[in-house]
Amino acid sequence: MTRNKLQHIKLLAIDADDTLWDNQTHFDTAQDLYCKLLAPWADEQAIRNSLYKVECRNMPLTGYGTKAFILSMIENAIGMTDSKIPAEAIQKILDIGMDILNMSAKPFPGVRETLAELFNSGKYKIVCFTKGDAIEQEEKFMKSGLTDVFHDIYVTSDKDDKEFERLCFYNGVKPSEMVSIGNSFKSDIHPIVTLGGYGIHIPYKRMWQYEHTEEYQHDHVIQVRQFSDILNYL
């Protein structure tokens, strides 16, 4: 796809976690610590598999984010230990979760410079479009120091075609006038492409198991290696 093909674009919807800053590394580290904590009761793979099942079962009620993850870790720990896990271990699980909530949200190299160039061009409305817990995501957004190169932030419980349609409606654009930029093909690329919009996929070295999906080639999809590469198309 060439730059000319995107000349009509009015709205850039940019994902947050693992697109603007590292997020999954913090969750991977938390799971490593969690598995060590529960090692007296089960082997590592059994713990990981059980935790993922609990997370998926709880999603309709708790959604995404660190707070939901903490609840699932505690529920899973109680279940895997037949309710024998001591209070001290529960406290350690809470501490593991709090470490994630206190993450720095430092932007990846080139992110600020790229966003500043796009923002200052005046060609686009630029919004951060992310899913998860609103308080948590907004806090990370503020800590990132990127608020001055975005026009707005939208936090939704999930990112599907209906949420992308709503985002377009709020901003007075058609899906075909929007580019979604993010690391998850499942959440950031596929929904907007099905609506006739465009996606720029920036794969990250780490991916939450839930976000794995089959990727495909499409005339409306661009894949780049790093965030600054989007300037080759916008």
C-alpha positions as CSV (number, residue, x, y, z in Angstrom):
1,M,0.0,0.0,0.0
2,T,1.3,3.5,-0.8
3,R,1.0,6.8,1.0
4,N,-1.3,8.0,-1.8
5,K,-3.9,5.4,-1.0
6,L,-4.3,6.9,2.5
7,Q,-4.6,10.5,1.5
8,H,-8.3,10.6,2.4
9,I,-7.7,9.4,6.0
10,K,-9.1,11.7,8.7
11,L,-8.8,9.7,11.9
12,L,-5.9,7.7,13.4
13,A,-6.9,5.3,16.2
14,I,-3.8,4.2,18.0
15,D,-3.7,1.3,20.5
16,A,-1.9,1.8,23.8
17,D,-0.4,-1.3,25.5
18,D,2.4,-2.9,23.6
19,T,2.0,-0.4,20.8
20,L,3.0,2.9,22.6
21,W,4.7,1.3,25.5
22,D,5.6,-2.2,26.9
23,N,2.9,-3.9,28.8
24,Q,3.0,-7.6,28.3
25,T,6.5,-7.9,29.8
26,H,5.0,-6.8,33.1
27,F,2.3,-9.5,33.0
28,D,4.8,-12.2,31.9
29,T,7.0,-11.3,34.9
30,A,4.0,-11.4,37.2
31,Q,3.0,-14.9,35.9
32,D,6.6,-16.1,36.5
33,L,6.4,-14.9,40.1
34,Y,2.9,-16.4,40.5
35,C,4.0,-19.8,39.3
36,K,6.9,-19.8,41.7
37,L,4.5,-18.9,44.5
38,L,2.2,-21.8,43.7
39,A,5.0,-24.3,43.0
40,P,4.4,-26.3,46.2
41,W,0.9,-27.2,44.9
42,A,1.3,-27.7,41.2
43,D,3.7,-27.6,38.3
44,E,4.3,-24.5,36.2
45,Q,2.3,-25.4,33.1
46,A,-0.7,-26.6,35.1
47,I,-0.7,-23.3,36.9
48,R,-0.5,-21.3,33.7
49,N,-3.2,-23.3,32.0
50,S,-5.6,-23.1,34.9
51,L,-5.0,-19.4,35.4
52,Y,-5.8,-18.7,31.7
53,K,-9.0,-20.7,31.9
54,V,-10.1,-18.7,35.0
55,E,-9.3,-15.5,33.2
56,C,-11.3,-16.4,30.2
57,R,-14.3,-17.5,32.3
58,N,-14.2,-14.2,34.3
59,M,-13.9,-11.9,31.3
60,P,-17.6,-11.4,30.7
61,L,-17.8,-10.1,34.3
62,T,-14.5,-8.5,35.0
63,G,-13.3,-7.5,31.5
64,Y,-9.6,-6.8,30.9
65,G,-6.9,-5.2,32.9
66,T,-4.7,-5.7,36.0
67,K,-7.5,-5.7,38.5
68,A,-9.3,-8.4,36.7
69,F,-6.0,-10.3,36.5
70,I,-5.4,-10.0,40.2
71,L,-8.9,-11.4,40.9
72,S,-8.3,-14.3,38.6
73,M,-4.9,-15.1,40.2
74,I,-6.5,-15.1,43.7
75,E,-9.4,-17.3,42.5
76,N,-7.1,-19.7,40.8
77,A,-4.7,-19.9,43.7
78,I,-7.6,-20.8,46.1
79,G,-8.9,-23.4,43.7
80,M,-5.5,-25.0,43.0
81,T,-4.6,-25.3,46.7
82,D,-8.0,-26.5,47.8
83,S,-8.4,-23.3,49.8
84,K,-5.2,-24.0,51.7
85,I,-3.2,-21.1,50.5
86,P,-2.2,-18.9,53.4
87,A,-3.1,-15.2,53.8
88,E,0.6,-14.3,53.4
89,A,0.6,-15.8,49.9
90,I,-2.6,-14.0,49.0
91,Q,-0.8,-10.8,50.0
92,K,2.1,-11.6,47.7
93,I,-0.3,-12.1,44.8
94,L,-1.8,-8.6,45.6
95,D,1.8,-7.2,45.6
96,I,2.5,-8.8,42.3
97,G,-0.6,-7.1,40.8
98,M,0.2,-3.8,42.4
99,D,3.6,-3.8,40.7
100,I,1.8,-4.0,37.3
101,L,-0.5,-1.1,38.3
102,N,2.6,1.0,39.1
103,M,4.4,0.3,35.8
104,S,6.1,3.3,34.2
105,A,4.4,3.3,30.7
106,K,7.5,4.7,29.1
107,P,7.0,5.1,25.4
108,F,8.9,3.0,22.9
109,P,11.8,4.7,21.0
110,G,10.5,6.9,18.2
111,V,6.9,7.0,19.4
112,R,6.8,10.6,20.7
113,E,8.7,11.9,17.7
114,T,6.4,10.1,15.3
115,L,3.2,11.2,17.0
116,A,4.5,14.8,17.2
117,E,5.1,14.9,13.5
118,L,1.6,13.5,12.7
119,F,-0.1,15.8,15.2
120,N,1.7,18.9,14.0
121,S,0.8,18.1,10.4
122,G,-2.8,19.0,11.1
123,K,-4.0,16.3,8.7
124,Y,-5.5,13.9,11.2
125,K,-7.5,13.7,14.4
126,I,-5.4,11.4,16.6
127,V,-6.9,9.3,19.4
128,C,-5.7,6.7,21.7
129,F,-8.2,3.8,21.4
130,T,-7.6,1.1,23.9
131,K,-9.5,-1.6,25.9
132,G,-9.3,-2.4,29.6
133,D,-10.0,-0.7,32.9
134,A,-10.7,3.0,32.3
135,I,-8.9,4.2,35.4
136,E,-5.8,2.0,34.8
137,Q,-5.6,2.9,31.1
138,E,-6.1,6.6,31.6
139,E,-3.4,6.6,34.3
140,K,-0.9,4.9,32.0
141,F,-1.8,7.4,29.3
142,M,-1.0,10.3,31.7
143,K,2.2,8.7,32.9
144,S,3.4,8.2,29.3
145,G,3.7,11.9,28.7
146,L,2.0,11.6,25.4
147,T,-1.2,13.6,26.1
148,D,0.0,16.6,24.1
149,V,0.3,14.6,20.9
150,F,-3.2,13.1,21.0
151,H,-6.6,14.8,20.7
152,D,-8.4,12.4,22.9
153,I,-8.4,8.9,24.5
154,Y,-11.2,6.3,24.4
155,V,-11.2,3.3,26.7
156,T,-13.6,0.5,25.9
157,S,-14.4,-2.8,27.5
158,D,-13.5,-4.6,24.2
159,K,-12.4,-3.7,20.7
160,D,-14.8,-5.2,18.2
161,D,-16.5,-4.0,15.0
162,K,-19.3,-2.4,17.0
163,E,-16.8,-0.4,19.1
164,F,-15.0,0.8,16.0
165,E,-18.3,1.9,14.5
166,R,-19.1,3.8,17.6
167,L,-15.6,5.4,17.6
168,C,-16.2,6.5,14.0
169,F,-19.6,7.9,14.9
170,Y,-18.2,9.9,17.8
171,N,-15.6,11.5,15.5
172,G,-17.9,12.1,12.5
173,V,-16.0,9.8,10.1
174,K,-16.7,6.8,8.0
175,P,-14.7,3.6,8.7
176,S,-13.1,4.0,5.3
177,E,-11.6,7.3,6.6
178,M,-9.9,5.7,9.6
179,V,-6.7,3.9,10.2
180,S,-6.3,1.7,13.3
181,I,-2.7,1.2,14.5
182,G,-1.7,-1.5,16.9
183,N,0.1,-4.7,17.8
184,S,-2.9,-7.0,18.0
185,F,-4.2,-8.3,14.7
186,K,-7.3,-9.6,16.5
187,S,-8.2,-6.4,18.3
188,D,-6.6,-3.6,16.4
189,I,-6.7,-4.7,12.8
190,H,-9.3,-7.2,11.9
191,P,-12.4,-5.3,13.2
192,I,-11.7,-2.1,11.3
193,V,-10.8,-4.0,8.1
194,T,-14.1,-5.8,8.2
195,L,-15.8,-2.4,8.2
196,G,-13.9,-1.2,5.2
197,G,-11.3,0.8,7.1
198,Y,-7.5,0.4,7.2
199,G,-5.0,-1.1,9.7
200,I,-1.3,-0.7,10.3
201,H,-0.1,-3.8,12.2
202,I,3.0,-3.4,14.4
203,P,3.8,-6.9,15.9
204,Y,5.4,-6.9,19.3
205,K,7.8,-9.6,20.6
206,R,5.4,-10.6,23.3
207,M,1.7,-11.3,22.9
208,W,-1.0,-12.3,25.5
209,Q,-2.4,-15.7,24.7
210,Y,-5.9,-14.4,24.4
211,E,-4.8,-12.1,21.5
212,H,-3.4,-14.8,19.3
213,T,-5.3,-15.2,16.0
214,E,-4.8,-16.1,12.4
215,E,-3.4,-13.2,10.5
216,Y,-4.0,-12.6,6.8
217,Q,-3.0,-10.4,4.0
218,H,-5.4,-7.7,2.8
219,D,-5.3,-4.6,0.6
220,H,-6.2,-2.5,3.6
221,V,-3.6,-3.9,5.9
222,I,0.0,-2.7,6.3
223,Q,2.6,-4.4,8.5
224,V,5.6,-2.4,9.8
225,R,8.5,-3.3,12.1
226,Q,8.5,-0.3,14.4
227,F,6.2,2.6,15.2
228,S,8.2,5.2,13.3
229,D,7.7,3.2,10.1
230,I,4.0,4.4,9.9
231,L,5.4,7.7,8.6
232,N,6.2,5.9,5.3
233,Y,2.4,5.6,4.8
234,L,0.9,8.7,6.5
